[in-house]
């Protein structure tokens, strides 16, 4: 039984914008969702402030680009393993306890970084070690976080619930990084990271009061962690549409981030005039992400599988524009479209998993769906430079765009992917569609 209550059921018959607005208002009146939403927004804002501060913190202690790469890699390394453990822990204890614990650990790690930076004793290895801790906490946190909405929101309101979470998170990518730049400029990176530490503690307090119900009742069967992990793997592997599209997402995201975060700045330096125009392109992407969230709040697509694949294909647009020597205006438009596509795909995909996977299995299944991107994204970062050296910047970008298009379309050869749909509470499952 979810906690959203009768408000959602009364809105089933309401059509159009007014019905959707009533659902959004009902979501914000729902105490567990409201506290969860506020905690997520606060945590995301702190993280976006610290993104700007991290590079300057590393440079301030003499790290240089190599040191920054070491810190970023340290943050990524523990996440795949901890994601698997975190999914099982959320089932064995509660999603609320896992989320609060992960936020407290991250807040303590960031607080230690603040003390070291403000005292002038920080070294690169200190920051790398603390990044390892925060990365482990984040990997532990994500499967629990992604399984919360089905526990507290009725099925017909989950599309709006997921989109309402994404919208302020995307908006904070612009506001948070702007604030981070100001804090770093006037007070230094240590104080910007202090904002992130405070946001973790504040989010932990909000989440601890949300009252998210446990996935398993007190009288439920006690199992070992290894058994929970194996059960999650079996549930993940048994759904062909799921693991195929997770693989699609992992490969496409690897290429997209390598193009956007490694090759893109090189293109901006060589053809657009430096970091300022690239900042405009990044702002266009953030605006597209926010627009995608807003659109998802008002739209519940039925043909969800094909839609996700089509939206994933928009990731190829910015790389294609850069491969064709496109100017800034064309690149900004491509980034805007890609942002809309990426966020629409994310909201729709989240809703699909929440509808087609039983809530008691969700955190354990999500732990495996997160592993692919966490493993492949660092590989993309590593291979982007050698690929550019081997075939040239524009050819590497063009090849990336072609592969993203192919990967986006590939799952559509499967009938169970084409059949994935969202029809309110009357779900059309892949199994029923192909029977």
C-alpha positions, 0 to 999 in steps of 0.5 A: 500500500502506497502513501499517496492516498485517495487524492490520486484515485480521485484524479483518475478521471480528470483530463487535461492540464487541470487534472495534472495540476491537481496531481502535482498539488496532491504530490506536494501535500503528500508529506513523505514525497514532499520531504523526499523531494526537498531532500533531493533538491537540497542535496543536488544543489550542494553537489552542483556548487561543489562541482565548480569547487573541486577542480579549483581545490585540487589546483590550489593544493598543486594537483594540476590536471593529473591530480584532478583526474585522479580525484575524479577516478577515485570517486567513480571506482567504488560505485559499481560494487557499492550499488550492488550492495546498496540495493540489497541493503535497502531491501534488508533494512529500509530505503530511508535508512540507507539514504540517510546513512549515505548522506551522513557519510558523504557530509562527514567526508566533505566536512573533512575536506573543508577542514583540510582545505581551510587549514592549508594542510590538504594534499591531493591524496587526501582529496582522492581518499575522501572522493573514494568515500563519497563515491562509495556512499553515492553508489550505496545510495542510488538504488535505494533513492530510485526505488522510493517513489513507488513506495510513496506514490500511487502508480497513476501519479508516478510520471509527475512525481519523477518529473517533479524531482528532475525539474529542480535538479536540472535547474540547480545545474545552472543556479548551483554552478553559478553560485559555486563560481561566486563562492569560489571567487570570493571565499575560496573552494573550501567554503564552496565544499562546506556548502555541499557538506551542509546540504548533505546533513540537511538532506539527511535530516529531511529524509529521516523524517519522510517516513518511507515504509520498509520494503519488507514487513517485520515478519518477512523471511530473513535472508543473507546479503548474498542471497538478496544480491543473487535474487536481484541478479536473477530478476534483472537477467530474466527481463530481456527488455531491461538488460538490453536497454540498460546495455544501450544506456551504458554504451550511449552514455559512455559515448555521450559523456566522452564527447560532451566532457572531453572532446567538446571542450577541445572543439570549443578551444579549437573552433569556437574561441574558448571556454565562454562559448562552451559555457553557453552550449552547456547552459543550452543543454541544462535548459533542455534538461529542465524543459524535458522535465517540465514536458514530462510532467504534462505528458504520459507517453504510451509507447514508452519503449520506442520513445526512450530509444528515440530520445536516446538518439538525440545524444548524437546531435551535438557530436554530429554538429561538431563533426560537421564544423558547426557554429555556436548557434547550431551547437546550442540548438543541438544541445537544447534538443539533446537535453530535452531528449535525455531528460524525457528518456530518463523520466520515462525509463524510470516510470517503466521500471517502477511499473514493470518491476515489483516494488519489493524487487526494485532496489535490488534490480536497480543496483544492477541497472546502475552498474553498466554506466558506472563501469563504462563511463570512466572507460569512455573518458580514458579512450576519448583522448587516444581516439582523437589522437588516432583519427582526429577530433572531427572523425572521432566525434562523427564516429561517436554520433554514428555509434550512438544512433546505432545503439539507440535503434538496436533494441527496437529489433526486439518485440518486447522493447517495441511493446513496452508501454505505459497505460496508467494502472492498466499495464501492458507488459512485454510478455502479454504483448508478444503472446 
